Amino acid sequence: MLKRAVVVGGSSGIGAALVRRLAREGYKVAAVARRQEILDDLCDEVNRDVESRRAWGFVHDVTDTEGAQACFDEICTTLDGLDLIVYTAGIMPIIDEDTYDSTLDRRTIEVNLIGAITWLNLAAERFKLQESGTIVGVGSVAGDRGRVGQPAYAASKAGLHTYMEALRNRLSKHGVTVITIKPGPTRTPMTREVDKMPLAIDASDSADGIFNAIARRSTTTYVPFVWWPIMTVIQAIPSVIFRRMGI
Ligand SMILES: NC(=O)c1ccc[n+]([C@@H]2O[C@H](COP(=O)([O-])OP(=O)(O)OC[C@H]3O[C@@H](n4cnc5c(N)ncnc54)[C@H](OP(=O)(O)O)[C@@H]3O)[C@@H](O)[C@H]2O)c1
């Protein structure tokens, strides 16, 4: 039987690349996002040269937390079950260092963290009952320290990392794998206007890194791996020194 996956935030960038990779690996994949036309194009592309259908698009806004259960149930019915969920939906508003915009910050937390908790809770309940399944949350190296550039974005990702760890501690004894992905800078529509992208990779390389972490049943994975030693050093820098570095 084909494995079944849902990628929340699957219309673009890392999520769309992962939909393509999972379909190539023989998964049936549901891609969830707001933009119908883009989802349709992605599914057409994925389904074009395969014998049986591999990709389905589901239009949903993750800030509609009330509507998540119905969308999740519809996906499980369409795919005839679920083995894997990847939450990669996210926004990263580009703001300058003097901006304190609570509306924008709230939106960032709603999409990156509340949406993730809503969707991953639904999967957690289901996977615990079936005593199998893999849950993947896409965080960021930005969640490892509080840098001056994007306070709410960093907080949303730090919150997600902590939530993922707690989920892992709850579910590992029930046969469920919980994986935190921390991508470094990646060339996607999200980062089109970002000037400095050290060690940047393409979305397809990021999707390959996520797929490998799923195959290895990893816990926390930096993508690419080079960010693990870098962030280990950066996390060890005392706050008082980190502040003076102005990054
Ligand atoms: N690119 C990087 O350098 C980088 C680095 C570290 C971590 N990340 C993380 O990786 C993840 C993917 O980022 P990306 O670079 O691939 O960005 P992207 O190309 O902008 O893709 C973001 C995805 O999130 C979906 N999304 C956004 N708001 C949504 C909403 N309200 N409801 C449903 N879906 C929503 C978008 O779909 P619609 O617009 O169609 O709804 C899209 O599919 C994000 O969580 C990001 O924080 C990225």
The ligand as an ORCA input file, in Angstrom:
! r2SCAN-3c Opt
* xyz 0 1
  N      13.320     30.052      3.194
  C      14.119     30.072      4.270
  O      15.249     30.630      4.208
  C      13.698     29.406      5.544
  C      14.660     29.263      6.565
  C      14.274     28.661      7.749
  C      12.978     28.213      7.921
  N      12.060     28.383      6.914
  C      10.693     27.913      7.168
  O      10.350     26.979      6.167
  C       8.929     27.002      5.961
  C       8.644     27.130      4.459
  O       9.155     28.385      4.037
  P       9.447     28.721      2.503
  O      10.726     29.440      2.481
  O       9.251     27.529      1.675
  O       8.313     29.817      2.256
  P       7.218     30.046      1.103
  O       7.766     29.657     -0.219
  O       6.755     31.444      1.303
  O       6.063     29.013      1.487
  C       5.242     29.231      2.598
  C       4.092     28.267      2.538
  O       3.236     28.544      3.659
  C       1.899     28.662      3.191
  N       1.131     29.578      4.045
  C       1.486     30.810      4.463
  N       0.481     31.360      5.176
  C      -0.514     30.439      5.211
  C      -1.819     30.416      5.771
  N      -2.312     31.460      6.471
  N      -2.577     29.313      5.604
  C      -2.114     28.246      4.891
  N      -0.879     28.214      4.340
  C      -0.108     29.302      4.489
  C       2.043     29.212      1.774
  O       0.901     28.882      1.000
  P      -0.208     29.953      0.496
  O       0.446     31.277      0.391
  O      -0.662     29.389     -0.822
  O      -1.272     29.891      1.522
  C       3.251     28.424      1.288
  O       2.847     27.150      0.810
  C       8.402     28.179      6.789
  O       7.874     27.699      7.979
  C       9.654     29.003      7.060
  O       9.543     29.753      8.244
  C      12.393     28.960      5.733
*
